[in-house]
Amino acid sequence: MDRAVGQGVFPGGQFVVIEGGESVFEVVAGTLSKNNQGAVTPETYYDLASLTKPLVGLNLSLFLVSSGLLDLDRDLAYYLPDLKGHALETVTPAHLLSHTSGLPAWRAFYEELALLSECDRHSFLKQAIRHCDLEAIPGKVRCYSDIGFMLLQEVVERVAGDGAKNLYNMHILGKLGLKEPVYSADLEGTFRVASTEVCPWRMKALCGEVHDDNAWVLGGEALHAGLFGSARGVGELVWAMHEAWLGVGGLGDSALYHRALFSDFSLGVDHPSSIGSASGRGFGPGSWGHLGFTGTSFWVDPGRGVVVILLTNRVHPSRENSAIRQFRPRIHDLFMSMRYGVCLDSR
């Protein structure tokens, strides 16, 4: 970690390993920003970016299923009647969670949303999503899509009758008794938050503001991005998801989490790819996790009962720094080799 800081992979970061629900290894390195605005500590918060998708989007969806308010396999038109006769009519929540809806990966909605008053932005976004042409038949092709999770947020908030942040705070954090990860509106100042990009659009180094522009213009409270937290906090929540799959703990139904985490088109999470995975080569069968654009990730090896969290601000001061692509698998391979004696060849 120290060497990565010195080589400019990221200004600072946290690496935490959890086994049996307890932290067994933790290292922090570097500073909050390139200008050395304080050292990284275990309490430093990072912009988690797309880790928000499984931590909020997936967990809230499964909570609503267990509450009888949502059916993952029901057409969206049932929940959003204006979609009847639309190309999105037969898309399901499961399609959105598994990135198989056919929706495009991303659009710069923020460019137009920023010109509108805050009260008009959500209604504009709803129409903008409805004007996106599907790029594949729903359920057939996996294409990672932020837009799918934006539409999922509309469904979640419609059936639950509340905003994503309130739902997450009450039914996920509250249920588990956790204090983090949190949305930016619940950050207590920015003194312990690592900086992200020097944003050419907002014309400043971002600190405590969500890096994702589409999430930012929506008030920072989205299902595709928006959470901030420490590696310890992420680890606690991810461990609770692992326990839910095991059928213990208070997060949710084991069958629901088994479907989400281990089906062919897994819901809200990724599996290590056979070649060039960010998780490295040491995670066992059935492992699952997720990456965040800002330089964050978590991976779970259910066979070994281990959660590995890496949080960095690799986008500070610029997103053009992509050195973490080589660093992530290296540190995961090093850990797996040292902790479990996993024999990895020299590829």
C-alpha positions in Angstrom: 0.0 0.0 0.0 2.8 2.4 0.9 4.6 1.6 -2.4 1.4 2.2 -4.3 1.1 5.6 -2.7 4.7 6.4 -3.6 4.2 5.3 -7.2 1.1 7.5 -7.6 -1.5 4.7 -7.9 -3.6 6.7 -5.4 -3.0 9.4 -2.7 -4.2 7.1 0.0 -6.2 4.0 0.8 -7.5 1.4 3.3 -7.2 -2.4 3.0 -9.3 -4.5 5.4 -9.9 -8.2 5.7 -12.8 -9.7 7.7 -13.1 -13.3 8.7 -15.8 -14.7 10.9 -17.3 -11.2 11.3 -14.1 -9.8 12.8 -11.3 -7.7 11.3 -8.2 -9.8 11.1 -6.0 -7.5 9.0 -6.0 -3.7 8.4 -3.6 -1.3 6.8 -4.0 2.3 5.9 -1.6 4.3 3.8 -1.1 7.8 2.3 -3.0 11.0 2.7 -6.5 12.4 2.1 -5.3 14.3 -1.0 -2.3 14.9 -3.2 -1.7 18.1 -1.2 -1.4 16.1 2.0 -4.5 17.4 3.8 -4.0 14.9 6.7 -3.1 11.2 6.9 -5.5 8.4 6.1 -6.8 6.7 9.2 -9.2 3.8 9.7 -11.9 6.4 10.2 -11.4 8.1 6.8 -14.4 8.0 4.6 -14.2 7.3 0.8 -16.6 8.0 -2.0 -17.8 4.4 -2.6 -19.1 5.1 -6.1 -20.8 2.0 -7.6 -20.5 0.0 -4.4 -23.7 1.8 -3.7 -25.4 -0.5 -6.2 -25.2 -3.7 -4.1 -25.0 -2.0 -0.7 -28.2 0.0 -1.2 -29.8 -1.0 -4.5 -29.7 -4.8 -4.0 -30.3 -4.7 -0.2 -33.3 -2.4 -0.5 -34.8 -4.4 -3.3 -34.5 -7.7 -1.4 -36.0 -6.0 1.7 -39.0 -4.9 -0.4 -39.4 -8.4 -1.8 -39.4 -9.9 1.7 -42.0 -7.2 2.7 -44.3 -8.3 -0.1 -44.0 -4.9 -1.9 -41.9 -6.0 -4.8 -41.7 -9.0 -7.1 -38.3 -9.3 -8.9 -39.9 -11.0 -11.9 -42.9 -8.8 -12.4 -43.1 -6.4 -15.4 -42.2 -2.8 -14.6 -45.5 -1.6 -16.0 -47.2 -3.1 -13.0 -45.3 -0.7 -10.8 -45.0 2.2 -13.3 -48.3 2.1 -15.3 -47.1 4.8 -17.7 -44.7 2.1 -19.2 -47.6 0.1 -20.7 -47.0 -0.1 -24.4 -43.4 1.2 -23.9 -40.2 -0.8 -24.8 -39.5 -1.0 -21.0 -42.9 -2.6 -20.3 -41.6 -6.1 -19.9 -38.4 -5.3 -18.2 -38.4 -6.6 -14.6 -36.6 -5.5 -11.4 -34.4 -8.6 -11.8 -33.3 -7.4 -15.2 -32.4 -4.0 -13.8 -30.4 -5.6 -10.9 -28.6 -8.0 -13.2 -27.8 -5.4 -15.8 -29.8 -7.4 -18.4 -32.5 -4.8 -19.1 -31.1 -3.7 -22.5 -30.7 -0.1 -21.3 -27.5 1.7 -22.3 -24.6 1.9 -19.9 -24.6 5.6 -19.2 -25.8 9.0 -20.4 -24.7 12.5 -19.4 -28.1 13.4 -18.0 -26.5 15.9 -15.6 -25.7 18.3 -18.5 -29.4 19.0 -18.9 -30.5 18.4 -15.3 -28.1 21.0 -14.0 -30.0 23.7 -15.9 -33.3 22.8 -14.2 -34.5 23.7 -10.7 -34.0 20.9 -8.2 -37.8 20.2 -8.0 -37.9 19.5 -11.8 -34.9 17.2 -12.1 -36.5 13.9 -11.1 -39.4 14.3 -13.4 -37.1 15.2 -16.3 -34.9 12.2 -15.6 -37.9 9.8 -15.7 -38.7 11.0 -19.2 -35.1 11.0 -20.3 -34.8 7.3 -19.3 -38.0 6.5 -21.1 -36.5 8.0 -24.3 -33.4 5.7 -24.1 -33.6 3.1 -26.8 -33.0 -0.5 -25.6 -29.8 -1.9 -27.0 -30.7 -5.6 -26.5 -33.7 -7.8 -25.7 -34.3 -7.8 -22.0 -32.9 -10.8 -20.2 -30.6 -11.8 -23.0 -27.4 -9.7 -22.7 -25.6 -8.4 -19.7 -24.5 -4.7 -20.2 -23.5 -2.9 -17.0 -25.9 0.0 -16.7 -26.1 3.0 -14.4 -29.3 3.9 -16.1 -30.9 0.6 -15.1 -30.3 1.5 -11.4 -31.7 5.0 -11.9 -34.9 3.3 -13.1 -34.7 0.8 -10.3 -34.7 3.8 -7.9 -37.9 5.1 -9.3 -39.5 1.6 -8.8 -38.2 1.3 -5.2 -39.3 4.7 -4.2 -42.7 4.3 -5.8 -43.6 1.0 -4.1 -42.1 2.0 -0.7 -43.4 5.5 -0.7 -40.2 7.1 0.5 -36.8 8.2 -0.7 -33.8 5.9 -1.1 -31.8 7.5 1.7 -34.5 7.3 4.3 -35.3 3.7 3.3 -31.6 2.7 3.5 -31.1 4.4 6.8 -34.1 2.8 8.3 -34.2 -0.7 6.9 -30.5 -1.5 6.3 -28.4 0.6 8.6 -31.1 0.7 11.3 -31.9 -3.0 11.1 -28.2 -3.9 11.5 -27.3 -1.1 14.0 -24.6 0.3 11.7 -23.5 4.0 11.5 -22.0 3.7 8.0 -21.8 3.8 5.0 -23.9 6.9 4.6 -25.0 9.3 1.9 -23.3 12.7 1.7 -26.2 14.5 3.3 -25.4 12.5 6.5 -21.7 13.2 6.5 -20.6 15.1 9.6 -18.3 17.6 7.9 -15.5 16.8 5.4 -12.5 16.6 7.8 -12.2 12.8 7.4 -13.3 12.4 3.8 -10.7 11.7 1.1 -10.8 14.0 -1.9 -11.7 12.8 -5.3 -11.4 14.4 -8.7 -10.6 18.0 -9.5 -13.8 18.2 -11.4 -13.6 20.3 -14.6 -17.4 20.7 -14.5 -17.8 21.8 -10.9 -14.4 23.5 -11.1 -13.0 22.3 -7.7 -11.5 19.3 -6.0 -14.5 17.3 -4.7 -14.5 16.4 -1.0 -17.7 15.1 0.6 -19.6 15.6 -2.7 -20.5 12.5 -4.7 -18.1 12.2 -7.6 -20.7 10.8 -10.0 -22.3 13.8 -11.8 -25.6 12.2 -12.4 -25.9 11.3 -8.7 -24.8 14.8 -7.7 -27.5 16.6 -9.6 -30.0 14.4 -8.0 -28.9 15.6 -4.6 -26.4 12.8 -4.0 -29.0 10.2 -3.1 -29.1 7.6 -5.8 -29.0 3.8 -6.1 -26.2 3.8 -8.6 -23.8 6.0 -6.6 -23.7 8.2 -3.5 -22.5 6.3 -0.5 -19.4 7.3 1.6 -17.8 5.1 4.1 -14.7 3.5 5.6 -13.4 0.0 4.8 -14.5 -1.1 8.2 -18.0 0.1 7.6 -18.2 -1.4 4.1 -16.9 -4.7 5.6 -19.5 -4.8 8.3 -22.3 -4.4 5.8 -20.9 -6.8 3.3 -20.4 -9.4 6.0 -24.1 -9.0 6.9 -24.9 -9.8 3.3 -22.7 -12.9 3.5 -24.5 -13.9 6.7 -27.9 -13.4 5.1 -26.9 -15.9 2.5 -25.8 -18.3 5.3 -29.2 -17.9 6.9 -28.0 -16.1 10.0 -28.1 -12.4 11.0 -30.9 -10.0 10.6 -30.5 -8.6 7.1 -32.8 -10.8 5.0 -34.0 -14.1 3.6 -31.4 -16.7 2.7 -33.1 -17.8 -0.4 -33.3 -14.3 -1.8 -29.6 -13.7 -1.2 -28.7 -17.0 -2.7 -30.5 -16.1 -5.9 -29.0 -12.6 -5.9 -25.4 -13.7 -5.2 -25.1 -17.0 -7.0 -27.4 -17.1 -10.1 -26.0 -17.0 -13.6 -27.0 -13.4 -14.0 -26.3 -12.4 -10.4 -28.3 -9.5 -9.0 -26.4 -6.4 -8.0 -22.9 -8.0 -7.8 -20.2 -9.4 -10.0 -18.3 -12.6 -10.1 -14.5 -12.9 -10.8 -13.9 -13.2 -14.5 -11.8 -16.2 -15.7 -9.1 -13.9 -17.1 -7.9 -10.6 -15.9 -10.2 -10.3 -12.9 -9.8 -7.3 -10.6 -10.1 -9.8 -7.7 -6.9 -11.6 -8.8 -6.6 -15.3 -9.2 -7.0 -16.6 -5.7 -10.7 -16.2 -4.9 -12.6 -19.5 -4.9 -15.8 -20.7 -6.6 -18.9 -18.7 -5.9 -16.9 -15.5 -5.0 -18.7 -12.2 -5.5 -18.0 -8.5 -5.2 -18.1 -5.2 -6.9 -15.9 -2.3 -8.1 -16.4 1.5 -7.8 -15.0 4.0 -10.3 -13.3 6.1 -7.7 -11.0 3.2 -6.8 -13.0 1.1 -4.4 -13.9 -2.6 -4.3 -14.9 -5.5 -2.1 -14.7 -9.2 -2.7 -16.2 -12.1 -0.8 -15.0 -15.7 -0.8 -17.8 -17.6 0.8 -15.9 -20.9 0.9 -13.2 -19.3 3.1 -15.6 -17.0 4.8 -13.6 -13.9 4.1 -14.4 -10.4 2.9 -11.6 -8.2 1.5 -12.2 -4.4 1.1 -9.9 -2.0 -0.8 -10.9 1.7 -0.7 -8.8 4.4 -2.4 -9.3 7.8 -4.1 -7.4 6.9 -7.3 -9.4 9.6 -9.2 -7.6 12.3 -7.3 -6.7 14.6 -8.8 -7.7 13.0 -12.2 -9.7 10.1 -13.4 -7.1 9.5 -16.1 -5.0 7.6 -13.5 -5.7 4.0 -14.2 -2.8 2.3 -12.4 -5.2 0.7 -9.9 -6.1 -1.8 -12.7 -2.8 -3.5 -12.2 -2.7 -2.9 -8.4 -6.0 -4.5 -7.4 -5.3 -8.0 -8.6 -1.7 -7.9 -7.3 -2.7 -7.0 -3.7 -5.5 -9.6 -3.8 -3.1 -12.3 -5.0 -0.6 -11.3 -2.4 -3.1 -11.6 0.4 -4.5 -14.9 -0.8 -1.0 -16.3 -1.1 0.1 -15.2 2.4 -3.1 -15.9 4.3 -4.3 -19.1 2.8 -1.2 -20.4 1.0 -3.0 -20.2 -2.4 -0.4 -21.3 -5.0 -0.5 -18.9 -7.9 1.7 -19.4 -11.0 3.7 -16.6 -12.5 1.2 -15.6 -15.2 
